[in-house]
Amino acid sequence: MASERGGLPRPTRTELNILTILWGKGRGTVREVHEALNEVEPSGYTTALKMLQVMHQKGLVQRDDSARAHVYSAVMSKQTTQSRFLADLKSRLFDGSTSELVIQALGDAGQADQGRVEKIRALISEMEH
């Protein structure tokens, strides 16, 4: 099992889809997760169940089994997960350079709309002060 810094596993694409569902809902039963997951990537109920069980074993989700239908929720917030992925990406692909990562990301963004450009400028201005 691949891990990132801190010993926590790096979620797969399907696991990230499930985490995104849980971040949006806050928590959900297997059936609720399955129905939402099926809109993103077709899968069976047993697949969603197995994925949630594996994610629970990996420490990505927690399970409340006090009711008949188990209820799952993400262990880490979306922001924490994004920060960990970004730190890992920066370390592995950009030799730890935040500026190189940002330059690459902005270059790949192509023609950004005016609202995004203004938001980027505001963030840079905020960082300078």
N, C-alpha and C positions, 0 to 999 in steps of 0.2 A: 504494500500500500504506500503510495507516494505521500510524503509529508512535506509541509512547508515549515518555516521557522516557527518555533514554539511547539513543535511536535504534533500540531493539528493537521489532519489530512486535507489535501487539496481536492475539493469537490469535482466530480465529473460533470459533463454537460447536462445530463439528466438530473443529477443531484442539484446543480445550480437552478435548473428549471423548477424543481420542487421547492428549493429554498426561496426562490422568487415568489412562488405561490404563498408560502408560509409567511414571508415578510409582508406581503400584501394583505393577507387575511388575519395575521397575528397568530393563528393556530388553526388546525383543521383535522378532521377525521380522515381515515384512509379514503373513504368514499368521496369526500370533498376534494381531497388532493387529487385523486384519480380523475374526477370530472374536469377539474381545471387543467391538469396535465394533459389530458386527452385533447384539449383545444390547441396545445402547443406541439405535442408529439404523440401521435396515436399509440396507446398502450392499453393493456388489459388491467383489470382491477388487481389481479395477483402480482403483476409487475410493480404496480405502485406500492402494494403492501410489502413486497420483498425489498424494494428500494428504500422504503422508510425504515424497515428493520435493519438493513445494512447501514443506513445513515445513523441510526440510533447506536449501533455497535461502534461506528467510527467516531461518535461524539459530535456529529453535526446537528442532530435534532434531539430533543428530549421528549419523553412520552409520559403522558398522564394516563395511567391505566386504572384509575379509580372508578370509571364508568364502564359500561359494557363495550362501547365503541372507544377505542384508544384515541386520544387526542395528541397530536404532534405539534411542536413548535420549534423554531430555529434556536440553536444555542447561542449563536453570535448574530449581532445585528448586521444589516446589509452594509452599513458604513464600515464596520470592523472587518468584514469579509473583503470588501473592496480595498481597504487599506492594506490588508495582508497580501492580497493578490498583487497589488501594485508594487509593494515593497519587494516581493519575490521577483516580479518581472523586471523591476529596476536593477536588482542585484544580478540576475542571471543574464539579461540581454543588453543592459546598458552600463555595465561595470560600475553600478552604484550611482550613476550620474542622473540626477533628476532633470537637469537641463537637457541632456541628450534625449531622454524619454519624452519630454514636453515638445522639443523641436520636432521629433519624429511624429508625435501625435498631431501636432498642428499642421505639419506638412501633409499628412494623410487625410486631414479633414477637408482638403480641397477648398472649394468655394463655400465658406461658412456664411450663414445669413447674418445680417447686420446685428440682430439681437445677441447672437452668440459672440460676435466680435466684441461688442460692447461689454458683455459679461466678462470676457477674458481680459479686456483692458482694465475693467474695474478691479478684478482680482489682482492683476499685476500692480496696479496703483496702490491697492490696499497692502500688498506685501512690501512695497517700497517705503511705506510710512510707518 
